[in-house]
Amino acid sequence: MEEVGDPITYEEGKPIEAPEPPEREGYEFEKWDPNPDDLQPEESTDIIGTYKKADDIEIIFKVPKDPENPDGDTEQVGDPIIYKDGEEITPPEPPEKDGYEFEKWDPDPATLKPEESTDIIGTYKKADEKSNGTLHEVYVVIDPYNLA
């Protein structure tokens, strides 16, 4: 691994400023891991830069944070998928949202053949008011001694 810049001395309570990532031919910088914005280290810590191929097609699954506001803020579900031409796109399990049932992914990953990176957005519908969403098994039993 190659070190980028000089070590950073972290001052408690102050944000950590990651250095500008070096360019890599044929690759795009993706992220720092862990994210320096979320980091409050108590000891020496390595922050690793990750890259992806520049021509990779990235699929990101997202759902609305608030199902009542489907056009509002979204949250990512699972890790991004790098799509290879002809491969099947398998969506992650959508998170449960109280009072709502997951409806569908849009566009439908089963029929999607992306030519560029894209987001697939999950939609929810209100759960049936008469049901709490729990399925129950019902057994029909015939009592042979109580036949009319």
C-alpha positions in Angstrom: 0.0 0.0 0.0 1.1 3.5 -0.8 0.9 6.2 1.8 -0.6 9.5 0.6 0.8 12.6 2.1 2.2 13.0 5.6 0.5 11.4 8.6 -2.3 13.6 10.0 -2.1 14.6 13.7 -5.7 14.4 14.9 -6.9 16.9 17.5 -9.8 15.6 19.5 -13.1 17.2 18.6 -11.8 18.6 15.3 -12.7 17.2 11.8 -10.1 15.0 10.1 -9.2 16.3 6.6 -8.3 13.5 4.3 -5.7 14.4 1.6 -6.6 14.7 -2.0 -6.5 11.1 -3.4 -3.9 10.4 -6.1 -5.1 9.8 -9.6 -4.9 6.3 -10.9 -5.1 5.7 -14.7 -8.2 3.8 -15.6 -9.7 4.1 -12.1 -11.9 6.6 -10.2 -11.5 7.3 -6.5 -14.5 5.9 -4.7 -14.2 6.6 -0.9 -12.1 6.7 2.2 -12.7 3.8 4.6 -13.4 4.5 7.3 -15.0 7.8 6.4 -12.8 10.6 8.0 -16.0 12.6 8.6 -17.3 9.8 10.9 -14.1 9.1 12.7 -13.1 10.1 16.2 -10.0 7.9 16.7 -8.6 7.2 20.1 -5.4 5.6 18.7 -3.4 5.6 15.4 -5.7 4.6 12.6 -5.2 3.9 8.9 -7.7 5.4 6.5 -7.7 3.4 3.2 -8.7 4.9 -0.1 -10.6 2.6 -2.5 -10.9 2.9 -6.2 -13.1 1.4 -8.9 -12.5 0.9 -12.6 -13.5 4.0 -14.5 -15.7 1.9 -16.9 -17.5 0.0 -14.1 -21.3 0.3 -14.1 -22.3 0.7 -10.5 -25.8 -0.1 -9.3 -26.9 1.5 -6.0 -30.2 0.4 -4.4 -31.9 3.1 -2.3 -35.2 3.5 -0.4 -36.9 6.6 0.9 -36.0 7.4 4.5 -39.7 8.3 5.0 -42.1 6.2 2.9 -44.7 9.0 3.2 -42.3 11.2 1.3 -41.0 9.0 -1.5 -39.4 12.0 -3.3 -37.5 13.1 -0.1 -34.2 11.9 1.2 -33.1 8.3 0.5 -30.8 5.8 2.2 -28.6 3.3 0.5 -29.5 -0.4 1.0 -26.5 -2.8 1.0 -23.3 -2.3 -0.9 -23.2 -1.0 -4.5 -23.1 -3.7 -7.2 -20.7 -3.6 -10.0 -22.7 -4.7 -13.1 -21.1 -6.8 -15.8 -22.9 -7.1 -19.1 -25.3 -10.0 -19.2 -25.2 -10.7 -15.4 -28.4 -10.9 -13.4 -28.9 -8.0 -10.9 -29.9 -9.4 -7.5 -31.4 -6.7 -5.3 -30.7 -6.6 -1.5 -33.4 -7.3 1.0 -35.3 -4.0 1.5 -35.5 -2.6 5.1 -38.8 -2.9 6.9 -40.7 0.4 7.5 -43.3 0.5 10.2 -46.8 0.6 8.8 -45.6 0.0 5.2 -45.0 -3.0 2.9 -42.2 -3.0 0.3 -43.8 -2.7 -3.1 -41.1 -2.8 -5.8 -37.8 -1.7 -7.2 -37.8 0.9 -9.9 -36.5 0.3 -12.5 -37.1 -3.4 -12.2 -33.6 -5.0 -11.7 -34.8 -8.3 -13.4 -35.2 -6.5 -16.7 -32.6 -3.7 -16.3 -29.6 -3.7 -18.7 -27.8 -0.6 -17.7 -25.2 1.2 -19.9 -24.2 3.6 -17.1 -24.2 3.7 -13.3 -27.7 4.0 -12.0 -29.7 4.1 -8.8 -32.6 1.7 -8.3 -35.2 3.1 -5.9 -37.5 1.0 -3.7 -41.1 2.0 -3.2 -43.4 1.2 -0.3 -47.2 1.2 0.1 -49.2 1.5 3.3 -49.7 -1.8 5.0 -53.3 -3.2 5.0 -55.0 -1.5 8.0 -56.8 -4.7 8.9 -53.6 -6.7 9.2 -50.5 -6.2 11.2 -48.6 -7.9 8.4 -48.1 -11.1 10.3 -49.2 -14.3 8.4 -50.8 -17.1 10.4 -51.4 -20.6 9.4 -55.0 -21.9 9.7 -55.6 -25.6 10.0 -59.0 -27.2 9.1 -59.6 -30.3 11.2 -62.5 -32.8 10.8 -63.7 -34.5 13.9 -64.8 -38.0 12.7 -66.9 -38.4 15.9 -68.9 -35.2 15.3 -70.3 -35.7 11.8 -73.9 -34.8 11.2 
